[in-house]
């Protein structure tokens, strides 16, 4: 029962992280579009690359956090199995 509860909590955290990431993604997309319309070719490419790198870093951090939660859940599961 506790494992199910932990699984639901991890699933909730995953959705919460995705929900937090979506507005940031939209802001970055709007900024990219604005820079594309207002900037010249060289700055646009440089800014887009920089924004893409930041997005990639943020996604990697979020994936790492979710993976860490699943690892913790596996350890909790192993602990309870060993207790039986």
PDB file as gemmi writes it, atoms N, CA and C in Angstrom:
CRYST1    1.000    1.000    1.000  90.00  90.00  90.00 P 1                      
ATOM      1  N   UNK A   1       0.823  -1.183   0.000  1.00  0.00           N  
ATOM      2  CA  UNK A   1       0.000   0.000   0.000  1.00  0.00           C  
ATOM      3  C   UNK A   1       0.880   1.264   0.000  1.00  0.00           C  
ATOM      4  N   UNK A   2       1.947   1.212   0.807  1.00  0.00           N  
ATOM      5  CA  UNK A   2       2.843   2.363   0.852  1.00  0.00           C  
ATOM      6  C   UNK A   2       3.564   2.553  -0.476  1.00  0.00           C  
ATOM      7  N   UNK A   3       3.889   1.437  -1.134  1.00  0.00           N  
ATOM      8  CA  UNK A   3       4.558   1.540  -2.430  1.00  0.00           C  
ATOM      9  C   UNK A   3       3.641   2.178  -3.473  1.00  0.00           C  
ATOM     10  N   UNK A   4       2.363   1.815  -3.422  1.00  0.00           N  
ATOM     11  CA  UNK A   4       1.407   2.437  -4.337  1.00  0.00           C  
ATOM     12  C   UNK A   4       1.302   3.930  -4.067  1.00  0.00           C  
ATOM     13  N   UNK A   5       1.260   4.270  -2.790  1.00  0.00           N  
ATOM     14  CA  UNK A   5       1.192   5.682  -2.408  1.00  0.00           C  
ATOM     15  C   UNK A   5       2.431   6.424  -2.898  1.00  0.00           C  
ATOM     16  N   UNK A   6       3.604   5.821  -2.721  1.00  0.00           N  
ATOM     17  CA  UNK A   6       4.861   6.416  -3.174  1.00  0.00           C  
ATOM     18  C   UNK A   6       4.864   6.567  -4.699  1.00  0.00           C  
ATOM     19  N   UNK A   7       4.352   5.559  -5.396  1.00  0.00           N  
ATOM     20  CA  UNK A   7       4.270   5.615  -6.859  1.00  0.00           C  
ATOM     21  C   UNK A   7       3.364   6.744  -7.321  1.00  0.00           C  
ATOM     22  N   UNK A   8       2.225   6.885  -6.666  1.00  0.00           N  
ATOM     23  CA  UNK A   8       1.307   7.982  -7.016  1.00  0.00           C  
ATOM     24  C   UNK A   8       1.951   9.336  -6.752  1.00  0.00           C  
ATOM     25  N   UNK A   9       2.689   9.424  -5.645  1.00  0.00           N  
ATOM     26  CA  UNK A   9       3.355  10.685  -5.319  1.00  0.00           C  
ATOM     27  C   UNK A   9       4.430  11.011  -6.357  1.00  0.00           C  
ATOM     28  N   UNK A  10       5.174  10.011  -6.767  1.00  0.00           N  
ATOM     29  CA  UNK A  10       6.195  10.235  -7.794  1.00  0.00           C  
ATOM     30  C   UNK A  10       5.566  10.643  -9.124  1.00  0.00           C  
ATOM     31  N   UNK A  11       4.457  10.013  -9.457  1.00  0.00           N  
ATOM     32  CA  UNK A  11       3.755  10.371 -10.695  1.00  0.00           C  
ATOM     33  C   UNK A  11       3.248  11.813 -10.612  1.00  0.00           C  
ATOM     34  N   UNK A  12       2.733  12.197  -9.451  1.00  0.00           N  
ATOM     35  CA  UNK A  12       2.281  13.569  -9.247  1.00  0.00           C  
ATOM     36  C   UNK A  12       3.442  14.553  -9.400  1.00  0.00           C  
ATOM     37  N   UNK A  13       4.590  14.222  -8.799  1.00  0.00           N  
ATOM     38  CA  UNK A  13       5.767  15.093  -8.897  1.00  0.00           C  
ATOM     39  C   UNK A  13       6.218  15.232 -10.347  1.00  0.00           C  
ATOM     40  N   UNK A  14       6.170  14.139 -11.090  1.00  0.00           N  
ATOM     41  CA  UNK A  14       6.553  14.166 -12.503  1.00  0.00           C  
ATOM     42  C   UNK A  14       5.641  15.125 -13.272  1.00  0.00           C  
ATOM     43  N   UNK A  15       4.337  14.999 -13.059  1.00  0.00           N  
ATOM     44  CA  UNK A  15       3.391  15.890 -13.749  1.00  0.00           C  
ATOM     45  C   UNK A  15       3.572  17.332 -13.298  1.00  0.00           C  
ATOM     46  N   UNK A  16       3.880  17.511 -12.027  1.00  0.00           N  
ATOM     47  CA  UNK A  16       4.100  18.860 -11.506  1.00  0.00           C  
ATOM     48  C   UNK A  16       5.321  19.500 -12.177  1.00  0.00           C  
ATOM     49  N   UNK A  17       6.402  18.740 -12.326  1.00  0.00           N  
ATOM     50  CA  UNK A  17       7.597  19.251 -12.995  1.00  0.00           C  
ATOM     51  C   UNK A  17       7.306  19.586 -14.457  1.00  0.00           C  
ATOM     52  N   UNK A  18       6.534  18.723 -15.105  1.00  0.00           N  
ATOM     53  CA  UNK A  18       6.170  18.998 -16.493  1.00  0.00           C  
ATOM     54  C   UNK A  18       5.323  20.265 -16.583  1.00  0.00           C  
ATOM     55  N   UNK A  19       4.407  20.435 -15.647  1.00  0.00           N  
ATOM     56  CA  UNK A  19       3.559  21.628 -15.645  1.00  0.00           C  
ATOM     57  C   UNK A  19       4.382  22.891 -15.380  1.00  0.00           C  
ATOM     58  N   UNK A  20       5.380  22.785 -14.520  1.00  0.00           N  
ATOM     59  CA  UNK A  20       6.246  23.933 -14.257  1.00  0.00           C  
ATOM     60  C   UNK A  20       7.130  24.248 -15.457  1.00  0.00           C  
ATOM     61  N   UNK A  21       7.517  23.226 -16.191  1.00  0.00           N  
ATOM     62  CA  UNK A  21       8.404  23.401 -17.330  1.00  0.00           C  
ATOM     63  C   UNK A  21       7.680  24.023 -18.526  1.00  0.00           C  
ATOM     64  N   UNK A  22       6.397  23.737 -18.689  1.00  0.00           N  
ATOM     65  CA  UNK A  22       5.646  24.200 -19.858  1.00  0.00           C  
ATOM     66  C   UNK A  22       5.613  25.732 -19.968  1.00  0.00           C  
ATOM     67  N   UNK A  23       5.281  26.490 -18.909  1.00  0.00           N  
ATOM     68  CA  UNK A  23       5.286  27.953 -19.050  1.00  0.00           C  
ATOM     69  C   UNK A  23       6.674  28.502 -19.383  1.00  0.00           C  
ATOM     70  N   UNK A  24       7.712  27.910 -18.788  1.00  0.00           N  
ATOM     71  CA  UNK A  24       9.072  28.354 -19.098  1.00  0.00           C  
ATOM     72  C   UNK A  24       9.394  28.112 -20.558  1.00  0.00           C  
ATOM     73  N   UNK A  25       8.968  26.982 -21.049  1.00  0.00           N  
ATOM     74  CA  UNK A  25       9.196  26.646 -22.456  1.00  0.00           C  
ATOM     75  C   UNK A  25       8.495  27.658 -23.363  1.00  0.00           C  
ATOM     76  N   UNK A  26       7.278  28.038 -23.000  1.00  0.00           N  
ATOM     77  CA  UNK A  26       6.524  28.998 -23.802  1.00  0.00           C  
ATOM     78  C   UNK A  26       7.187  30.381 -23.769  1.00  0.00           C  
ATOM     79  N   UNK A  27       7.686  30.787 -22.611  1.00  0.00           N  
ATOM     80  CA  UNK A  27       8.376  32.082 -22.494  1.00  0.00           C  
ATOM     81  C   UNK A  27       9.613  32.090 -23.381  1.00  0.00           C  
ATOM     82  N   UNK A  28      10.383  31.019 -23.312  1.00  0.00           N  
ATOM     83  CA  UNK A  28      11.596  30.935 -24.133  1.00  0.00           C  
ATOM     84  C   UNK A  28      11.235  30.942 -25.610  1.00  0.00           C  
ATOM     85  N   UNK A  29      10.154  30.271 -25.973  1.00  0.00           N  
ATOM     86  CA  UNK A  29       9.720  30.259 -27.365  1.00  0.00           C  
ATOM     87  C   UNK A  29       9.332  31.667 -27.817  1.00  0.00           C  
ATOM     88  N   UNK A  30       8.601  32.402 -26.971  1.00  0.00           N  
ATOM     89  CA  UNK A  30       8.221  33.774 -27.326  1.00  0.00           C  
ATOM     90  C   UNK A  30       9.447  34.666 -27.459  1.00  0.00           C  
ATOM     91  N   UNK A  31      10.403  34.493 -26.528  1.00  0.00           N  
ATOM     92  CA  UNK A  31      11.628  35.286 -26.609  1.00  0.00           C  
ATOM     93  C   UNK A  31      12.389  34.980 -27.888  1.00  0.00           C  
ATOM     94  N   UNK A  32      12.438  33.725 -28.243  1.00  0.00           N  
ATOM     95  CA  UNK A  32      13.124  33.323 -29.475  1.00  0.00           C  
ATOM     96  C   UNK A  32      12.450  33.953 -30.685  1.00  0.00           C  
ATOM     97  N   UNK A  33      11.122  33.923 -30.709  1.00  0.00           N  
ATOM     98  CA  UNK A  33      10.392  34.526 -31.828  1.00  0.00           C  
ATOM     99  C   UNK A  33      10.628  36.029 -31.891  1.00  0.00           C  
ATOM    100  N   UNK A  34      10.646  36.680 -30.732  1.00  0.00           N  
ATOM    101  CA  UNK A  34      10.874  38.131 -30.678  1.00  0.00           C  
ATOM    102  C   UNK A  34      12.265  38.471 -31.198  1.00  0.00           C  
ATOM    103  N   UNK A  35      13.258  37.703 -30.745  1.00  0.00           N  
ATOM    104  CA  UNK A  35      14.629  37.938 -31.196  1.00  0.00           C  
ATOM    105  C   UNK A  35      14.737  37.706 -32.692  1.00  0.00           C  
ATOM    106  N   UNK A  36      14.047  36.687 -33.176  1.00  0.00           N  
ATOM    107  CA  UNK A  36      14.090  36.385 -34.606  1.00  0.00           C  
ATOM    108  C   UNK A  36      13.524  37.545 -35.418  1.00  0.00           C  
ATOM    109  N   UNK A  37      12.443  38.140 -34.930  1.00  0.00           N  
ATOM    110  CA  UNK A  37      11.823  39.250 -35.664  1.00  0.00           C  
ATOM    111  C   UNK A  37      12.642  40.536 -35.565  1.00  0.00           C  
ATOM    112  N   UNK A  38      13.280  40.782 -34.412  1.00  0.00           N  
ATOM    113  CA  UNK A  38      13.962  42.054 -34.181  1.00  0.00           C  
ATOM    114  C   UNK A  38      15.466  42.031 -34.458  1.00  0.00           C  
ATOM    115  N   UNK A  39      16.086  40.894 -34.373  1.00  0.00           N  
ATOM    116  CA  UNK A  39      17.536  40.825 -34.459  1.00  0.00           C  
ATOM    117  C   UNK A  39      18.035  40.630 -35.875  1.00  0.00           C  
ATOM    118  N   UNK A  40      19.371  40.708 -36.021  1.00  0.00           N  
ATOM    119  CA  UNK A  40      19.947  40.374 -37.316  1.00  0.00           C  
ATOM    120  C   UNK A  40      20.331  38.908 -37.315  1.00  0.00           C  
ATOM    121  N   UNK A  41      20.787  38.401 -38.424  1.00  0.00           N  
ATOM    122  CA  UNK A  41      21.029  36.972 -38.590  1.00  0.00           C  
ATOM    123  C   UNK A  41      22.006  36.374 -37.603  1.00  0.00           C  
ATOM    124  N   UNK A  42      23.127  37.003 -37.351  1.00  0.00           N  
ATOM    125  CA  UNK A  42      24.153  36.450 -36.475  1.00  0.00           C  
ATOM    126  C   UNK A  42      23.674  36.394 -35.034  1.00  0.00           C  
ATOM    127  N   UNK A  43      23.099  37.494 -34.545  1.00  0.00           N  
ATOM    128  CA  UNK A  43      22.614  37.519 -33.169  1.00  0.00           C  
ATOM    129  C   UNK A  43      21.478  36.530 -32.964  1.00  0.00           C  
ATOM    130  N   UNK A  44      20.630  36.407 -33.954  1.00  0.00           N  
ATOM    131  CA  UNK A  44      19.499  35.488 -33.845  1.00  0.00           C  
ATOM    132  C   UNK A  44      20.004  34.070 -33.653  1.00  0.00           C  
ATOM    133  N   UNK A  45      20.950  33.661 -34.477  1.00  0.00           N  
ATOM    134  CA  UNK A  45      21.470  32.298 -34.371  1.00  0.00           C  
ATOM    135  C   UNK A  45      22.154  32.085 -33.027  1.00  0.00           C  
ATOM    136  N   UNK A  46      22.919  33.064 -32.593  1.00  0.00           N  
ATOM    137  CA  UNK A  46      23.617  32.951 -31.308  1.00  0.00           C  
ATOM    138  C   UNK A  46      22.618  32.873 -30.164  1.00  0.00           C  
ATOM    139  N   UNK A  47      21.602  33.725 -30.173  1.00  0.00           N  
ATOM    140  CA  UNK A  47      20.591  33.726 -29.115  1.00  0.00           C  
ATOM    141  C   UNK A  47      19.793  32.436 -29.112  1.00  0.00           C  
ATOM    142  N   UNK A  48      19.438  31.951 -30.286  1.00  0.00           N  
ATOM    143  CA  UNK A  48      18.675  30.703 -30.364  1.00  0.00           C  
ATOM    144  C   UNK A  48      19.489  29.540 -29.814  1.00  0.00           C  
ATOM    145  N   UNK A  49      20.771  29.483 -30.162  1.00  0.00           N  
ATOM    146  CA  UNK A  49      21.623  28.406 -29.645  1.00  0.00           C  
ATOM    147  C   UNK A  49      21.721  28.488 -28.127  1.00  0.00           C  
ATOM    148  N   UNK A  50      21.880  29.699 -27.610  1.00  0.00           N  
ATOM    149  CA  UNK A  50      21.980  29.883 -26.170  1.00  0.00           C  
ATOM    150  C   UNK A  50      20.687  29.455 -25.475  1.00  0.00           C  
ATOM    151  N   UNK A  51      19.556  29.869 -26.018  1.00  0.00           N  
ATOM    152  CA  UNK A  51      18.275  29.491 -25.430  1.00  0.00           C  
ATOM    153  C   UNK A  51      18.063  27.987 -25.496  1.00  0.00           C  
ATOM    154  N   UNK A  52      18.436  27.380 -26.599  1.00  0.00           N  
ATOM    155  CA  UNK A  52      18.284  25.924 -26.728  1.00  0.00           C  
ATOM    156  C   UNK A  52      19.153  25.197 -25.700  1.00  0.00           C  
ATOM    157  N   UNK A  53      20.365  25.699 -25.476  1.00  0.00           N  
ATOM    158  CA  UNK A  53      21.237  25.072 -24.475  1.00  0.00           C  
ATOM    159  C   UNK A  53      20.612  25.157 -23.088  1.00  0.00           C  
ATOM    160  N   UNK A  54      20.048  26.322 -22.762  1.00  0.00           N  
ATOM    161  CA  UNK A  54      19.412  26.479 -21.452  1.00  0.00           C  
ATOM    162  C   UNK A  54      18.222  25.544 -21.307  1.00  0.00           C  
ATOM    163  N   UNK A  55      17.447  25.392 -22.363  1.00  0.00           N  
ATOM    164  CA  UNK A  55      16.305  24.469 -22.331  1.00  0.00           C  
ATOM    165  C   UNK A  55      16.797  23.052 -22.100  1.00  0.00           C  
ATOM    166  N   UNK A  56      17.848  22.664 -22.832  1.00  0.00           N  
ATOM    167  CA  UNK A  56      18.388  21.318 -22.679  1.00  0.00           C  
ATOM    168  C   UNK A  56      18.871  21.076 -21.253  1.00  0.00           C  
ATOM    169  N   UNK A  57      19.535  22.065 -20.665  1.00  0.00           N  
ATOM    170  CA  UNK A  57      20.024  21.926 -19.287  1.00  0.00           C  
ATOM    171  C   UNK A  57      18.850  21.772 -18.332  1.00  0.00           C  
ATOM    172  N   UNK A  58      17.834  22.585 -18.511  1.00  0.00           N  
ATOM    173  CA  UNK A  58      16.678  22.521 -17.620  1.00  0.00           C  
ATOM    174  C   UNK A  58      15.972  21.172 -17.739  1.00  0.00           C  
ATOM    175  N   UNK A  59      15.834  20.681 -18.952  1.00  0.00           N  
ATOM    176  CA  UNK A  59      15.196  19.380 -19.161  1.00  0.00           C  
ATOM    177  C   UNK A  59      16.037  18.281 -18.510  1.00  0.00           C  
ATOM    178  N   UNK A  60      17.354  18.346 -18.680  1.00  0.00           N  
ATOM    179  CA  UNK A  60      18.223  17.330 -18.069  1.00  0.00           C  
ATOM    180  C   UNK A  60      18.105  17.342 -16.551  1.00  0.00           C  
ATOM    181  N   UNK A  61      18.019  18.522 -15.959  1.00  0.00           N  
ATOM    182  CA  UNK A  61      17.870  18.620 -14.506  1.00  0.00           C  
ATOM    183  C   UNK A  61      16.543  18.001 -14.071  1.00  0.00           C  
ATOM    184  N   UNK A  62      15.477  18.318 -14.790  1.00  0.00           N  
ATOM    185  CA  UNK A  62      14.166  17.751 -14.456  1.00  0.00           C  
ATOM    186  C   UNK A  62      14.168  16.233 -14.593  1.00  0.00           C  
ATOM    187  N   UNK A  63      14.776  15.726 -15.650  1.00  0.00           N  
ATOM    188  CA  UNK A  63      14.853  14.274 -15.851  1.00  0.00           C  
ATOM    189  C   UNK A  63      15.652  13.638 -14.720  1.00  0.00           C  
ATOM    190  N   UNK A  64      16.739  14.280 -14.329  1.00  0.00           N  
ATOM    191  CA  UNK A  64      17.557  13.753 -13.229  1.00  0.00           C  
ATOM    192  C   UNK A  64      16.744  13.699 -11.936  1.00  0.00           C  
ATOM    193  N   UNK A  65      15.976  14.740 -11.664  1.00  0.00           N  
ATOM    194  CA  UNK A  65      15.171  14.771 -10.438  1.00  0.00           C  
ATOM    195  C   UNK A  65      14.132  13.655 -10.434  1.00  0.00           C  
ATOM    196  N   UNK A  66      13.474  13.449 -11.564  1.00  0.00           N  
ATOM    197  CA  UNK A  66      12.478  12.376 -11.657  1.00  0.00           C  
ATOM    198  C   UNK A  66      13.162  11.021 -11.500  1.00  0.00           C  
ATOM    199  N   UNK A  67      14.308  10.847 -12.149  1.00  0.00           N  
ATOM    200  CA  UNK A  67      15.047   9.589 -12.014  1.00  0.00           C  
ATOM    201  C   UNK A  67      15.459   9.329 -10.578  1.00  0.00           C  
ATOM    202  N   UNK A  68      15.864  10.374  -9.886  1.00  0.00           N  
ATOM    203  CA  UNK A  68      16.251  10.244  -8.482  1.00  0.00           C  
ATOM    204  C   UNK A  68      15.059   9.793  -7.637  1.00  0.00           C  
ATOM    205  N   UNK A  69      13.898  10.344  -7.908  1.00  0.00           N  
ATOM    206  CA  UNK A  69      12.698   9.939  -7.170  1.00  0.00           C  
ATOM    207  C   UNK A  69      12.368   8.474  -7.414  1.00  0.00           C  
ATOM    208  N   UNK A  70      12.494   8.020  -8.657  1.00  0.00           N  
ATOM    209  CA  UNK A  70      12.233   6.614  -8.959  1.00  0.00           C  
ATOM    210  C   UNK A  70      13.272   5.711  -8.296  1.00  0.00           C  
ATOM    211  N   UNK A  71      14.506   6.166  -8.232  1.00  0.00           N  
ATOM    212  CA  UNK A  71      15.547   5.396  -7.552  1.00  0.00           C  
ATOM    213  C   UNK A  71      15.214   5.265  -6.071  1.00  0.00           C  
ATOM    214  N   UNK A  72      14.770   6.358  -5.451  1.00  0.00           N  
ATOM    215  CA  UNK A  72      14.374   6.315  -4.042  1.00  0.00           C  
ATOM    216  C   UNK A  72      13.211   5.341  -3.847  1.00  0.00           C  
ATOM    217  N   UNK A  73      12.274   5.371  -4.790  1.00  0.00           N  
ATOM    218  CA  UNK A  73      11.130   4.472  -4.693  1.00  0.00           C  
ATOM    219  C   UNK A  73      11.597   3.019  -4.769  1.00  0.00           C  
ATOM    220  N   UNK A  74      12.550   2.734  -5.635  1.00  0.00           N  
ATOM    221  CA  UNK A  74      13.090   1.379  -5.737  1.00  0.00           C  
ATOM    222  C   UNK A  74      13.779   0.948  -4.454  1.00  0.00           C  
ATOM    223  N   UNK A  75      14.479   1.864  -3.811  1.00  0.00           N  
ATOM    224  CA  UNK A  75      15.136   1.542  -2.545  1.00  0.00           C  
ATOM    225  C   UNK A  75      14.120   1.267  -1.448  1.00  0.00           C  
ATOM    226  N   UNK A  76      13.053   2.047  -1.437  1.00  0.00           N  
ATOM    227  CA  UNK A  76      11.988   1.823  -0.448  1.00  0.00           C  
ATOM    228  C   UNK A  76      11.358   0.455  -0.689  1.00  0.00           C  
ATOM    229  N   UNK A  77      11.112   0.139  -1.951  1.00  0.00           N  
ATOM    230  CA  UNK A  77      10.529  -1.155  -2.308  1.00  0.00           C  
ATOM    231  C   UNK A  77      11.447  -2.295  -1.855  1.00  0.00           C  
ATOM    232  N   UNK A  78      12.750  -2.172  -2.130  1.00  0.00           N  
ATOM    233  CA  UNK A  78      13.710  -3.210  -1.744  1.00  0.00           C  
ATOM    234  C   UNK A  78      13.732  -3.360  -0.216  1.00  0.00           C  
ATOM    235  N   UNK A  79      13.661  -2.244   0.491  1.00  0.00           N  
ATOM    236  CA  UNK A  79      13.654  -2.297   1.951  1.00  0.00           C  
ATOM    237  C   UNK A  79      12.452  -3.083   2.465  1.00  0.00           C  
ATOM    238  N   UNK A  80      11.276  -2.794   1.924  1.00  0.00           N  
ATOM    239  CA  UNK A  80      10.072  -3.495   2.386  1.00  0.00           C  
ATOM    240  C   UNK A  80      10.093  -4.957   1.997  1.00  0.00           C  
ATOM    241  N   UNK A  81      10.634  -5.282   0.847  1.00  0.00           N  
ATOM    242  CA  UNK A  81      10.735  -6.684   0.439  1.00  0.00           C  
ATOM    243  C   UNK A  81      11.665  -7.431   1.391  1.00  0.00           C  
ATOM    244  N   UNK A  82      12.761  -6.807   1.764  1.00  0.00           N  
ATOM    245  CA  UNK A  82      13.715  -7.444   2.682  1.00  0.00           C  
ATOM    246  C   UNK A  82      13.122  -7.608   4.083  1.00  0.00           C  
ATOM    247  N   UNK A  83      12.189  -6.748   4.453  1.00  0.00           N  
ATOM    248  CA  UNK A  83      11.568  -6.839   5.769  1.00  0.00           C  
ATOM    249  C   UNK A  83      10.561  -7.987   5.861  1.00  0.00           C  
ATOM    250  N   UNK A  84      10.069  -8.421   4.689  1.00  0.00           N  
ATOM    251  CA  UNK A  84       9.070  -9.498   4.692  1.00  0.00           C  
ATOM    252  C   UNK A  84       9.723 -10.795   4.913  1.00  0.00           C  
TER     253      UNK A  84                                                      
END                                                                             
